[in-house]
C-alpha cells in the first residue's frame, strides 16, 4: 500500500516570501486571461478581422489541435532549452500570435497562423508550468505551492469571458486584440525576471 506524504509545514509561507512566487503567479494568470479571451471569442475575433464564418470556425478548431502538437513539440525538443527559456519563448509566441491576429485585418488567412501559434504555445505552457514551479521553487512543498499558484490560473480562465465580453462590447475587436497582445507582452516581460532557484 502506498504512503501519502504531506508537504512540510511552512513551505507555502516560505515560497510566498519570494518574489519569484508572485512573478510566476502573475505571469500565468495573465496568460490564461489572454488565452481565455482568444478561445472564448475566437469566432467573433476572427470574423472581425475579415474572415468568413466558415474560416473562423476552422481556425477556432485549429487552436485545440495545435495544443496537442505543442505538447509533442515539447516532448521532442524541450530538452534543448532551459525551462525558463522555454517559457519565455512560448510567451513570445503568444505575443506574435496576437500581433498576427491584428495583421489579419489586412490578410484574413493569417487567422490560421494565429490559431496554430496560440494553440501550440498554450499546449506547451500546460506542460511546462508545473515543471517550472518545481524547477524554480524546488520540489519540497510542491503540492501546496503549485496548488496556490493554480488559483491565479483558474481565476484568469474564469474572468476571461467577462473581461473579453466587456472589451468587445465597449471598444470592439481591435481593442480586444490589443488587450490580449498587452497581456501576453506583460507576461513575457515578467518572465525575463524569473530566475532558477
ROMAR-767479 format. One record per atom (N, C-alpha, C): z, y, x; residue number from 0. Coordinates in steps of 0.1 Angstrom, whole numbers, plus 2048, in hexadecimal, padded with zeros to 3 digits. Atoms other than C-alpha are relative to their C-alpha. Layout:
<sites>
   pz   py   px    n
    Z    Y    X  NUM
...
</sites>
This chain:
<sites>
   pz   py   px    n
  800  7F4  809    0
  800  800  800    0
  800  80C  809    0
  801  7F4  7F8    1
  7F6  822  80E    1
  80C  809  7FD    1
  7F4  7F7  801    2
  811  83C  814    2
  7FB  80E  7FF    2
  803  7F2  801    3
  80E  860  809    3
  808  809  809    3
  7F9  7F7  7F7    4
  816  87B  822    4
  800  80E  7FB    4
  7FF  7F3  804    5
  823  89C  817    5
  7FD  80A  80B    5
  802  7F6  7F5    6
  818  8BC  829    6
  80E  805  805    6
  7F4  7FB  7FB    7
  833  8C9  840    7
  804  80D  7F9    7
  7FC  7F4  807    8
  848  8E4  82F    8
  7FD  80C  809    8
  802  7F3  7F9    9
  840  908  838    9
  7F2  802  806    9
  80D  7FF  7FA   10
  81C  901  842   10
  7F7  80B  7F9   10
  807  7F6  807   11
  80D  917  827   11
  804  80E  803   11
  7FB  7F3  7FC   12
  824  934  82F   12
  7FB  804  80E   12
  804  7FD  7F3   13
  81B  931  853   13
  7F1  804  800   13
  80F  7FD  801   14
  7F5  930  84B   14
  7FE  80E  7FA   14
  802  7F3  807   15
  7F8  94E  834   15
  804  80C  809   15
  7FD  7F6  7F6   16
  807  961  851   16
  7F5  803  80A   16
  80C  7FE  7F6   17
  7E6  95E  864   17
  7F5  808  7F9   17
  80B  7F8  806   18
  7CA  977  85E   18
  7F4  7F7  7FC   18
  80C  808  802   19
  7B0  95B  860   19
  801  7F9  7F2   19
  7FE  806  80D   20
  7BF  94B  841   20
  7FA  809  7F5   20
  805  7F6  80A   21
  7B7  96A  82C   21
  7F1  802  802   21
  80F  7FE  7FD   22
  795  96E  83D   22
  7F9  7F5  7F9   22
  807  80B  805   23
  78B  94B  833   23
  801  801  7F0   23
  7FE  7FF  80F   24
  799  950  80F   24
  7F6  80A  7FA   24
  809  7F5  805   25
  785  971  80A   25
  7F2  7FC  802   25
  80D  804  7FE   26
  766  963  81A   26
  7FA  7F7  7F6   26
  805  809  80A   27
  763  946  803   27
  801  804  7F2   27
  7FF  7FA  80D   28
  76E  959  7E5   28
  7F3  808  7FD   28
  80C  7F8  801   29
  751  971  7EB   29
  7F4  7F7  7FE   29
  80B  80A  800   30
  739  954  7F1   30
  7FE  7FB  7F2   30
  801  807  80D   31
  742  944  7D0   31
  7FE  809  7F4   31
  804  7F6  80A   32
  740  964  7BC   32
  7F1  802  800   32
  80F  7FD  7FF   33
  71D  96B  7CA   33
  7F8  7F4  7FC   33
  808  80C  804   34
  711  947  7C6   34
  801  7FE  7F0   34
  7FE  802  80E   35
  720  946  7A3   35
  7F7  809  7F8   35
  809  7F6  806   36
  70C  965  799   36
  7F2  7FA  800   36
  80E  805  7FE   37
  6EC  955  7A7   37
  7FE  7F5  7F6   37
  803  80C  808   38
  6F0  934  795   38
  802  802  7F1   38
  7FE  7FD  80E   39
  6FD  942  774   39
  7F4  808  7FA   39
  80A  7F7  805   40
  6E2  95C  771   40
  7F2  7FE  807   40
  80C  802  7F8   41
  6C6  94C  785   41
  7F3  803  7F8   41
  80C  7FD  808   42
  6AC  94D  769   42
  7FE  80F  7FD   42
  803  7F2  802   43
  6B1  971  75F   43
  7FE  808  80D   43
  802  7F9  7F4   44
  6B3  97C  783   44
  7F2  7FD  805   44
  80E  804  7FC   45
  693  969  78C   45
  7F5  807  7F7   45
  80A  7F9  809   46
  681  976  76D   46
  800  80F  802   46
  800  7F1  7FE   47
  68D  999  774   47
  7F9  804  80C   47
  808  7FD  7F5   48
  67B  997  795   48
  7F1  7FC  7FE   48
  80E  802  803   49
  65A  98F  784   49
  7FB  7F2  7FE   49
  804  80E  801   50
  65A  969  783   50
  7FF  7FC  7F1   50
  801  806  80E   51
  64F  956  763   51
  80D  7F8  7FD   51
  7F4  808  804   52
  669  944  74F   52
  800  7F2  806   52
  802  80E  7FB   53
  65B  922  75A   53
  804  800  80F   53
  7FE  800  7F2   54
  65C  92C  77F   54
  80F  803  803   54
  7F1  7FD  7FE   55
  680  93A  77B   55
  808  7F3  7FE   55
  7F9  80C  803   56
  68B  919  76C   56
  7FF  7F6  80B   56
  802  809  7F5   57
  67C  905  788   57
  807  804  80C   57
  7F9  7FA  7F5   58
  68B  91C  7A2   58
  80F  7FE  7FF   58
  7F2  802  803   59
  6AD  91A  792   59
  804  7F1  802   59
  7FD  80F  7FD   60
  6AB  8F3  793   60
  800  7FD  80E   60
  801  802  7F2   61
  6A2  8F5  7B7   61
  80D  803  808   61
  7F3  7FD  7F9   62
  6C4  904  7C0   62
  808  7F4  801   62
  7F8  80C  800   63
  6D5  8E4  7B7   63
  7FB  7F5  80A   63
  806  809  7F7   64
  6BC  8CE  7C9   64
  802  804  80F   64
  7FE  7FB  7F3   65
  6BF  8E4  7E8   65
  80E  7FE  805   65
  7F2  803  7FB   66
  6E5  8DF  7E9   66
  801  7F2  806   66
  800  80D  7FB   67
  6DF  8BA  7EF   67
  7F9  800  80E   67
  807  7FE  7F4   68
  6C6  8C3  80A   68
  808  806  80B   68
  7F7  7F9  7F7   69
  6DF  8DA  81A   69
  80A  7F7  806   69
  7F6  80A  7FB   70
  6F9  8BE  81D   70
  7FA  7F7  80A   70
  806  809  7F7   71
  6E0  8A7  82D   71
  7FD  808  80D   71
  803  7F8  7F3   72
  6D6  8C3  846   72
  80D  801  808   72
  7F3  7FE  7F8   73
  6FB  8C8  84F   73
  803  7F2  807   73
  7FD  80D  7FA   74
  700  8A2  854   74
  7F7  7FD  80C   74
  809  803  7F6   75
  6E1  8A0  869   75
  801  809  80D   75
  801  7F6  7F5   76
  6E3  8C0  87E   76
  80D  808  802   76
  7F4  7F8  7FF   77
  706  8CD  879   77
  807  800  80D   77
  7F8  802  7F3   78
  714  8C0  89A   78
  7FA  809  80B   78
  806  7F7  7F6   79
  6FC  8D8  8AC   79
  806  80E  800   79
  7FA  7F2  801   80
  711  8F6  8A1   80
  80F  7FE  7FF   80
  7F2  7FF  803   81
  735  900  8A1   81
  802  802  7F1   81
  7FD  7FE  80E   82
  745  900  87F   82
  7FF  80F  7FC   82
  800  7F1  803   83
  74B  926  880   83
  7F1  805  801   83
  80E  7FC  7FF   84
  727  92A  88C   84
  7F8  7FC  7F4   84
  807  806  80B   85
  71A  914  870   85
  803  809  7F3   85
  7FC  7F7  80B   86
  72E  929  856   86
  7F9  80D  801   86
  807  7F3  7FE   87
  720  949  864   87
  7F1  800  7FD   87
  80F  801  802   88
  6FC  93D  864   88
  7FD  7FD  7F1   88
  802  803  80F   89
  700  92F  840   89
  802  80C  7F8   89
  7FE  7F3  808   90
  70E  950  833   90
  7F5  809  802   90
  80B  7F8  7FD   91
  6F2  962  844   91
  7F4  7FC  7F8   91
  80A  805  808   92
  6DA  94C  832   92
  801  805  7F1   92
  7FD  7FB  80E   93
  6EA  957  811   93
  7FC  80F  7FF   93
  805  7F2  800   94
  6E4  97B  81B   94
  7F1  801  7FF   94
  80F  801  800   95
  6C0  972  822   95
  7FB  7FC  7F2   95
  804  804  80D   96
  6BD  961  800   96
  800  80B  7F6   96
  7FF  7F5  809   97
  6C9  980  7EE   97
  7F5  80A  803   97
  80B  7F7  7FC   98
  6B1  996  802   98
  7F3  7FC  7FB   98
  80D  806  805   99
  694  97F  7FA   99
  7FF  801  7F1   99
  801  7FE  80F  100
  69D  980  7D5  100
  7FC  80E  7FD  100
  804  7F2  802  101
  69B  9A6  7D7  101
  7F1  802  802  101
  80E  7FF  7FC  102
  679  9A3  7E8  102
  7F7  7F9  7F6  102
  807  808  80A  103
  66E  98B  7CC  103
  7FB  809  7F5  103
  805  7F6  809  104
  669  9AA  7B7  104
  7F1  804  803  104
  80E  7FE  7FC  105
  648  9AE  7CB  105
  7F8  7F4  800  105
  807  80D  800  106
  640  989  7CF  106
  809  7F6  7F9  106
  7F7  808  808  107
  651  975  7B3  107
  801  7F1  805  107
  7FF  80E  7FB  108
  649  953  7C4  108
  80C  7FF  80A  108
  7F5  800  7F7  109
  665  95D  7DD  109
  80D  7FA  7FA  109
  7F4  805  806  110
  67F  952  7C3  110
  802  7F1  804  110
  7FF  80E  7FC  111
  678  92E  7CF  111
  807  7FF  80E  111
  7F9  800  7F3  112
  682  937  7F2  112
  80E  804  7FF  112
  7F2  7FC  802  113
  6A1  949  7E6  113
  808  7F4  7FB  113
  7F9  80B  805  114
  6AA  92A  7D2  114
  803  7F5  80A  114
  7FE  80A  7F5  115
  6A5  913  7F0  115
  80A  804  80A  115
  7F6  7FC  7F7  116
  6B9  928  807  116
  80E  801  7FB  116
  7F3  7FF  806  117
  6D5  92F  7EF  117
  806  7F2  7FE  117
  7FB  80E  803  118
  6D8  90A  7E5  118
  804  7F9  80D  118
  7FD  806  7F3  119
  6D6  8FE  809  119
  80D  805  806  119
  7F4  7F9  7FA  120
  6F1  917  814  120
  80C  7FC  7F9  120
  7F4  804  807  121
  70A  90F  7F9  121
  803  7F1  801  121
  7FE  80E  7FE  122
  704  8EA  7FE  122
  808  7FE  80E  122
  7F9  801  7F3  123
  70F  8EE  823  123
  80E  806  7FF  123
  7F2  7FA  802  124
  72C  905  819  124
  809  7F6  7FA  124
  7F7  80A  807  125
  73A  8EA  802  125
  805  7F6  809  125
  7FC  80A  7F7  126
  73C  8D2  81F  126
  809  807  80B  126
  7FA  7F9  7F4  127
  746  8EB  83B  127
  80D  806  7FD  127
  7F3  7F9  803  128
  762  8FD  828  128
  80C  7F9  804  128
  7F3  806  7FD  129
  77D  8E3  82A  129
  801  7FC  80F  129
  7FF  803  7F1  130
  773  8D9  84E  130
  804  80C  808  130
  7FC  7F4  7F9  131
  775  8FD  859  131
  80E  804  7FE  131
  7F2  7FD  802  132
  797  901  84A  132
  809  7F8  809  132
  7F8  808  7F6  133
  7A4  8E4  85E  133
  7FD  804  80E  133
  803  7FD  7F2  134
  792  8EF  87D  134
  807  80D  804  134
  7FB  7F3  7FC  135
  79F  913  87C  135
  80F  800  7FE  135
  7F2  7FF  803  136
  7C1  90E  86C  136
  808  7F3  804  136
  7F9  80C  7FC  137
  7C9  8EB  878  137
  801  7F5  7F5  137
  7FF  80B  80A  138
  7CC  8C9  867  138
  80E  7FF  7FA  138
  7F2  801  806  139
  7F2  8CC  862  139
  801  809  7F4  139
  7FE  7F8  80C  140
  7F9  8D8  83F  140
  7F2  802  7F9  140
  80D  7FE  806  141
  7D4  8D5  836  141
  7FF  800  7F1  141
  800  801  80E  142
  7DA  8CB  813  142
  804  80C  7F8  142
  7FB  7F4  807  143
  7EF  8E8  808  143
  7F8  80D  804  143
  808  7F4  7FB  144
  7DB  901  81D  144
  7F2  801  7F9  144
  80D  800  806  145
  7B9  8F6  810  145
  801  802  7F1  145
  7FE  7FE  80E  146
  7C7  8F5  7ED  146
  802  80E  7FC  146
  7FE  7F2  803  147
  7D3  918  7EF  147
  7F3  808  802  147
  80D  7F9  7FE  148
  7B1  924  7FD  148
  7F6  7FD  7F5  148
  809  803  80B  149
  7A0  912  7E1  149
  801  809  7F4  149
  7FE  7F7  80C  150
  7AF  92B  7C8  150
  7F5  80B  800  150
  80B  7F5  7FF  151
  797  946  7D5  151
  7F3  7FB  7FC  151
  80D  806  803  152
  779  92F  7D2  152
  7FF  7FE  7F1  152
  800  802  80E  153
  782  925  7AF  153
  800  80D  7F8  153
  800  7F3  806  154
  78A  948  7A5  154
  7F3  807  801  154
  80D  7F9  7FE  155
  76A  955  7B4  155
  7F5  7FA  7F6  155
  80A  806  808  156
  755  93B  7A1  156
  803  803  7F1  156
  7FC  7FE  80E  157
  769  942  781  157
  7FC  80E  7FB  157
  803  7F2  804  158
  764  968  781  158
  7F1  804  802  158
  80E  7FD  7FD  159
  73F  967  78D  159
  7F8  802  7F3  159
  808  7FD  80C  160
  730  964  76A  160
  804  80D  7F9  160
  7FC  7F3  806  161
  745  981  75D  161
  7FB  80C  808  161
  805  7F5  7F7  162
  73D  997  77C  162
  7F1  801  7FF  162
  80F  7FF  800  163
  718  98E  77B  163
  7FB  806  7F3  163
  804  7FB  80D  164
  715  995  755  164
  803  80F  800  164
  7FC  7F2  801  165
  727  9B6  759  165
  7F6  808  808  165
  809  7F9  7F7  166
  710  9C1  776  166
  7F2  800  7F9  166
  80E  801  806  167
  6F0  9B5  764  167
  800  809  7F3  167
  800  7F8  80C  168
  6FA  9C6  743  168
  801  80F  803  168
  7FD  7F1  7FD  169
  705  9E7  753  169
  7F5  806  809  169
  809  7FB  7F6  170
  6EC  9EA  770  170
  7F3  7F9  802  170
  80D  807  7FF  171
  6D1  9D0  76E  171
  7FF  7F6  80C  171
  802  80B  7F6  172
  6C2  9B5  784  172
  801  804  80E  172
  7FF  7FC  7F2  173
  6BE  9C9  7A4  173
  80E  802  805  173
  7F2  7FE  7FD  174
  6E2  9D3  7A3  174
  807  7F3  802  174
  7F9  80D  7FF  175
  6ED  9AF  79E  175
  7FC  7F9  80E  175
  805  805  7F3  176
  6D7  9A4  7BC  176
  807  808  80B  176
  7F9  7F8  7F6  177
  6E6  9C1  7D0  177
  80E  7FC  802  177
  7F2  804  7FF  178
  709  9B5  7C8  178
  801  7F3  807  178
  800  80D  7FA  179
  701  991  7D2  179
  7FE  802  80F  179
  803  7FD  7F2  180
  6F2  99F  7F3  180
  80C  806  807  180
  7F5  7F9  7FA  181
  710  9B5  7F9  181
  80C  7F6  803  181
  7F5  80A  7FE  182
  729  998  7F4  182
  7FD  7F6  80B  182
  803  80A  7F5  183
  716  980  80A  183
  800  807  80D  183
  7FF  7F9  7F3  184
  713  99B  825  184
  80E  802  804  184
  7F2  7FE  7FD  185
  738  9A3  823  185
  807  7F3  805  185
  7FB  80C  7FC  186
  740  97E  825  186
  7FC  7FC  80F  186
  805  802  7F3  187
  72A  97B  844  187
  807  808  80A  187
  7F9  7F7  7F7  188
  73A  999  854  188
  80E  7FB  803  188
  7F2  805  7FF  189
  75D  98B  84E  189
  800  7F3  808  189
  801  80D  7F8  190
  752  969  85D  190
  7FF  803  80F  190
  801  7FC  7F1  191
  74B  97B  87E  191
  80E  801  806  191
  7F2  7FE  7FB  192
  771  981  880  192
  808  7F3  801  192
  7F9  80D  800  193
  77A  95C  87B  193
  7FF  7F9  80E  193
  800  807  7F3  194
  784  94A  89B  194
  808  7F3  7FE  194
  7FA  80D  801  195
  78E  926  8A0  195
  80E  801  806  195
  7F2  7FF  7FC  196
  7B4  922  8A3  196
  803  7F6  80B  196
</sites>
